[in-house]
Each structure stands twice: as structure tokens, then as C-alpha cells.
Amino acid sequence: MTKKIPELYGSLVFNDKVMREKLPKDIYKALHRTIENNTHLELDVANAVATAMKEWAVEHGATHFTHWFQPMTGLTAEKHDSFISPLGGGEIAMDFSGKELVKGEPDASSFPSGGLRATFEARGYTAWDPTSPAFIKDGTLYIPTAFCSYSGEALDKKTPLLRSMEALSTEATKILNLLGNTSVTSVSTTVGPEQEYFLVDKDLYKKRKDLVFTGRTLLGAKPPKGQEMEDHYFGALKPPVAAFMHDLDEELWKLGIPAKTKHNEVAPAQHELAPVFETTNIAVDHNQLTMEIMKKVAEKHNLVCLLHEKPFDGINGSGKHNNWSMSTNTGVNLLDPGKTPAENTQFLIFLMAVIKAVDEYSDLMRLSVATAGNDHRLGANEAPPAVVSIFLGDELSEILDSIEKDMFFGKQKRVQMNTGAKVLPHFTKDTTDRNRTSPFAFTGNKFEFRMLGSSLSVSGPNIVLNTAVAEVLSEFYEKLKNISVDEIENAVHELVKRTIIEHKKIIFNGNGYTDEWLEEAARRGLPNMKSTPDALPCFVAEKNIKLFTKHHVFTETEIRSRYEILLEDYCKLLHIEAKTLKDMIRRDFLPALSAYTDQLACGIQTKKQVATLPCNGEQKLLATLSSYYEELFELEEKLVADTLIAESIIDMLEAAKYYHETIIPDMEEIRVIADLTEGYLPDDVLPYPNYEQLLFSI
């Protein structure tokens, strides 16, 4: 490392420190007011900022700038323009204006719009988001922006996220002021998204069509050893992995991304990176960058970073834990219970707001993590079930129980941890254990939303959380706003008590992996939407349209367009998987199997004619493999025919259900037979690297 970490960290970011150095004081103050108060930025301020930003970028070797945005593809997008401006006579100047800073015009017709834009309606706008700092990457100044159509509809993931943050800030501030906390003028949500991923050898990856085209293996028998020995989790890092992680840290730190923790995950070849909490908007931008840079750094190490939720069948998939909390502009975490949570009125109000929000909008919580990839993971033994529930832990559950029953709750004593070894230091235990099976778990001063898939943008889940909590806080405010100061404490107690009684069904502290819990959840009336086609229609349910439109997070048109995009994405992804599997079976697997059975048959014939040696085992093997060939041939033909039917279905929801109910089972049937066949074939006969090579080669 050529620089010390404090010098390296944020060295490629136009952050507050750089702005103080580069901007005139009045300009800096004006920009800071815009960032802090979400006010409009005047053009003269924008011009001054643009000049300073350009000079700083050029000093760091930048030649171009780009408006960096997050369209509905789930990825990021950018169009690069150089700073050069011809002066005549063969000379140029390096220019960058305020107008270029605050607005760009990419082609809006080439991105998913769900019918918001026709192909001929090409104009779209990117608008600078000054709350997320610009940065330099690969010689280009990146300016985080929102993306909207010519008529003003949001075509991206940033715009509704910013709207949801403003909605929550408004409603949370009203409640806090009502409770007497008048120094608070704004509330922001914070997020720390933990990122799981796999690393595989790049040369092996290139030989797998399924990994290249779909991000997951569509075929592949389990290796003799997987994760059952539990020896990979937190294990010693292998040198190639350690080298990758070292370089990844450096690249992330340069961009001001607070990468904090790194370790091996449960499955072979699986790892995790966890950052420090940041304001949600910035955390979303940084997570998108993190996923991109992971792939880029992996390439330099002749590796490939897999972000699919389930790249390998039969072993753990990858999630992204969304650690979410709320903080005031005065620095108070609203989900911190303090030393006496039972007496902390402010904490209880916000805790109950989250519980009520998650219960009433559990369908949207499930929707926000619904993808074809995540469907393979949710409900498996490494992930939460598809049923949304909340884990609070023993102490908080007992506090809420005592409030419900109007009983006194005595503060739990802090217990010393006794390890049985005198040489080890003494420390106090936490008042509650962790629950890794819970979809939405309270973890001390935040909630951990564990249902997200590893490739997902964290924007969607946080839009839902912010908006749902804002709605409940709005309802609480209406119930408390006319209560006198003398009666507010009693009114809050009654409100909390009533909310507990109405919404305690969402609280579950047990093992979310068991069938018994799923049966209990059904008795409680909690929805269990097992697949993406089950979950998507709730987006356009009347109560959810009302929620988003009331708080100006989405217009109804924007909601319906996103619904169409999500349905279309689901169908397209499964269509690509089906076509890829068809190609692998027809063009690779069956020819390889045929060649091997021909070789076997020739060997049997030779033995019979020349040596009269026994060959019963070989004949059995030939019969088995020949029957597998015939079965695979017929199943592949069925998949092709069913895929043609899927292509002909016009209604997108009907098509999505068909893909789920017909195409996925077709693919699973093929996989079962192919994986059985693979168990008989030598490695040099297989037309692709097997699981053993992919998972244990690094």
C-alpha cells in the first residue's frame, strides 16, 4: 500500500473536505445548505462548483465526466463526455459548466420504462444529486444523478429513494417535535448493506455457458465435499482470496466506501464484505459501486466474482443483509433503546412504528426482494423463509408484553459471561441472542432485513421501509397531535399498547427454518408468497398504490410501469435460462454422452469378439447411460416446446406464472437426469468444469 489508509481513503472523492478547500466560502455554504436542507441550487452556485470540480478532477488525471445513474435494469449507466472545448486554431480549453453539472440528456427510450416511454420518445434527463459526492474512476469524473423522462416520470431507482427519505424525515420530525424534541429538524435513514459473493477461476468460468449467460449453474452434480464440515466459515483466507480482498479494500477506500469487515462465508468459495453505516442514499450508490468493483478487481486476479443468489445448487446461496436505522440531525439513533428501553418513550414510538409498518406492508417487503434468482434462496436453510416476520429478542419482547398487560417491567440485569477459563477476560453478555433465521431482526440499535438477494439493488427494499414507516408515523401523529403536554405520556402508552395487541402476530423469536413455523405463520394470517409471480401483483394493490402516492414516492403511473418491468424481467431471465440449458444439453452434453457411450459400446464389442472377457458391468453402465440419453433427449424437446408456448403468451403475469409453473419444473427435471449422468462420466468427458473444480480450484 503506497499511501497510509487515512491518505488513501476518499482520495478520489469530491467530498466535504475537498469542497471546503476548493470552493469560495459563500459557495461552499450555499452548497452545504442545499445538501442539508434539500433546497434548490442556484445556477451561479452550480457554475462555481462545476469549475472547482473540474479543476480537482483534472488534477487527478480525469479527462471526461459522466452522469452516473441507476436505471430500472438494476445496474448503473453512464455516458462519457470529455472536458475539451475547441478554441480554434487547433487549441482547446478544459471546460465544465454548471449546466453540464446539473443536467444531462441520455436516451430515455433505450432503458426499461414499463410503457412510460415509446421508442420514438427518446429524450430523458439526468439531474445531479448533490447529496451523493462525485468521484473519479478510470480517468472519468462520475456525477451521481437521478434519471427521469421528458414528462417528469422517474425512470430510475434513486429518485423514488430520495422521495421516500424525505417522506420519512417529514413524518419522523413531526413526531419528535410533538414529543418535545424541538431541536430536531430532519431525520435520515442509515444503511449498512453486507454483501455476499462467490469467487471462481476465470478460465473455468469461461467454459460454463450457464455461468456466463445466467450467472448460475443450470447443471452440476454435488461434489463429495461441500459445506457439511463447516470448515470454511471464518476460515483462514487462501492467498489468492486474501490478495483479491486487499486490492478490493484499496479500490473501495479510494472512493470513500467504508469497507470494514471481510471473511469467508459458509459455502466453499463464498465470502462476505460488510461496510460501515451511511446515509441510505449514499449507501445505495456505494453498494452499486461495490458490486461493480468486486467484478473488476476479480478480473485482475484471474477470478470471476459471482453475485447471483444461487450460483451452485445444493450449497448456500448469497444474500445481502440490509442493516437499517433512523438518525436525527442532532446525532441520535432513534432505534437505540438506551439504558432503560422500557422508559424510553421516543424509542418505543419508533419501534412500534416499524413493527406496525412491517406487519401492514409485509407484502411490499416480500415484493421488494422478489427476483427469479432470490426465489432459489428464500426458504432454503441458509436464508429466511418467504414469510416476513420480526425478531425482537427476549428483553424487548418482555417489555412489550409488560406494556400490553399493564405490568411493571424490571430492568434485566447484565450478566457476566462465564467461559470457564480464568485466564480469559470477563465481559457482559448482550441481553438477547441473535437470530439468523429471521427475515427482519432487531440487532441492538437497528433492524437487519435479511431477505435481500446478493445481486439486488438495495434501493427498492429501503423505499418500501422508508415509506411504510413514514405512513405509520403519520398515523401516530394524527392520534397524538391534539393531546395536551400533561397527557402525552399516557396517550403514548395507550398507543403503544394498542399497537402491540394489533400487530404482535408479526413478532416471532424462534427458528424460522422449520415447517412448524410456516404452519404457525399460516394460522396467524401471515402471507407466504413463495415465488416472484406470487409477490409482484401486490405492487398494484389498491392499499399499496395509496401508500406510495400519498407520500409522493411514486405516481400510480410509475408504480404500474415498474410492475410491468418486474414481470418482463422475470420472464426474460427465465427465458434466457431455458435457452441456455437447451443449448448446453443439445449441443454439448448429449454429444459428449453419445461419444462416451459409443466408446463404451466399441470396448464391449471388442472384448466379446477378441478376448471373450466378461463385461457385464460395462453393459449395465451402457444401458444406464443410454436410458439417460433418451430421457434427456425427450425432456429437452419438451422444454423447447414449452418455451415456444411461453413466448406466445401476451399477458405478462400469465407468462410469469407459466414460466414458474412449467418452465422451471422442465429445467429441474432435466437437471436431475443430467446430474445423475454426470456422476458416471469421467472429468475429461464432461463438456464443462464440474462443481469440484469450480468450488475448490482457488
Summary of the structure (lengths in Angstrom):
residues: 698
radius of gyration: 28.2
end to end distance: 23.8
largest distance: 105.1
contacts: 2284
relative contact order: 0.11
helix: 50%
strand: 15%
